Amino acid sequence: MPKGSPELTQARHDEIVNACAKLYETMGFKEITIKEIANFTSFTRPSIYNYFQTKEEIFLALFKQEYEMWTKEIDELEPSGAGDARLEFSSQIAHTLERRERLLKLLSTNMNEMELNSRPENLVAFKTAYGASVDAVGNCLQRFCPDMPEQDREDFVFSFFPLVYGIYPYAVVSDEQKEAMEKAGVHFRYMSIYEIACLGARKLWGYKNMKIVVLEGSPHKKGSSNMLAGEFIKGAHEAGHTIEALDVAHMDIHPCLGCEHCGMNGVCVYKDDNHVIRDALLATDMAVFVTPIYYFGMSAQLKMVIDRFYSYTTKLSGKSLKTVLITAAWDADDDVMPYTAEHYKKLCRYMNFKDCGMVLGTGCGSPSVTAGSNHMEEAYRLGKSL
Ligand SMILES: Cc1cc2nc3c(=O)[nH]c(=O)nc-3n(C[C@H](O)[C@H](O)[C@H](O)COP(=O)(O)O)c2cc1C
């Protein structure tokens, strides 16, 4: 160690680690050399050896720093008290990882090499930081789920950490890798860091990730009902679900002729876009009906889609589909929504749908008013709570 104040020593140590972090943004572990790191600092290569003996020791210090920053973030997570605490934990912890891409990248490199080429005291310091993260996740679980038995908590932690190790290569995929996957015919689900972490955590709790089909029934693509649907989708997406939004108002859909050709369970005489909606609904776990209020009811565009259920009523009602209703109306009074809400509830009973919530957007007469409405938050929360 060079002579100097502890502050100066720490400052130089940090400068080296930060230079390594900068290079690591665009280069891999193997390519980065001590010479290159020195080029990014204010001192020469030989003087780096006063602080670190090997490149691996520098990386291990960076790794340690990343764990410390992650631990700090986890320590700050708190349950809101609203909704399912386990879902909230999954979402919040996934967001912390989303902000720690460098940690995930480091985890996906050859850690053994770093550990074996570092002095024991550096290794212990690194393991201490890692251990603090393990404890932080355990303590965080205790804050969110105080009733969780200790053994379950430990099982969760030691299932979650191996999952974290594997996130980076699944989330960060180059164009070349994508192309090779396509050529090899590999079915791959491209997901973000947040999506993988949230889905993984939810799976550890035993939750099922749902497919959700959103049927948008307004002629206004950027109108109020679609704005509310957008917030719902945001929340549901954050909760780890897979969303397919269908702008049914702009699809080629004809009104049911009532010709009985289908016999309520067969082929429809029309060759329009209805098969897209049918296939999506028969393959999904949840459907969301989105509509502006027109004369106290749903829009004709959405009603046409519902009437066309006729040719697959038996199949659809056999699915016990989960459903949600999202509406937007100009009026702010209590007398505008009950008619559509009752219709929807009757439809649920008849079609064996399981209602999971309604966002009845009263006083949402234009996009600018809707943007400031509490119904936006309500829609987001409903999506997130699923
Ligand atoms: C044909 C039509 C009928 C409407 N009927 C009602 C109504 O009965 N009650 C109401 O409060 N608003 C009514 N409105 C207003 C819309 O529900 C309101 O502007 C809503 O925000 C439109 O949603 P969107 O932007 O998603 O299309 C009507 C609008 C139209 C064009």
The ligand as an ORCA input file, in Angstrom:
! r2SCAN-3c Opt
* xyz 0 1
  C     -72.453      8.543    -29.647
  C     -71.977      8.998    -28.296
  C     -72.784      8.766    -27.195
  C     -72.371      9.169    -25.944
  N     -73.139      8.883    -24.856
  C     -72.747      9.255    -23.629
  C     -73.545      8.977    -22.481
  O     -74.602      8.373    -22.565
  N     -73.102      9.397    -21.279
  C     -71.927     10.061    -21.137
  O     -71.570     10.429    -20.022
  N     -71.120     10.293    -22.201
  C     -71.517      9.920    -23.427
  N     -70.705     10.162    -24.509
  C     -69.359     10.731    -24.293
  C     -68.271      9.655    -24.277
  O     -68.638      8.570    -23.488
  C     -66.990     10.251    -23.740
  O     -66.597     11.334    -24.523
  C     -65.861      9.260    -23.620
  O     -64.783      9.892    -23.022
  C     -65.375      8.762    -24.963
  O     -64.378      7.791    -24.751
  P     -63.230      7.488    -25.827
  O     -62.318      8.686    -25.885
  O     -62.507      6.300    -25.284
  O     -63.882      7.192    -27.116
  C     -71.130      9.815    -25.785
  C     -70.341     10.070    -26.900
  C     -70.780      9.693    -28.161
  C     -69.915      9.993    -29.353
*
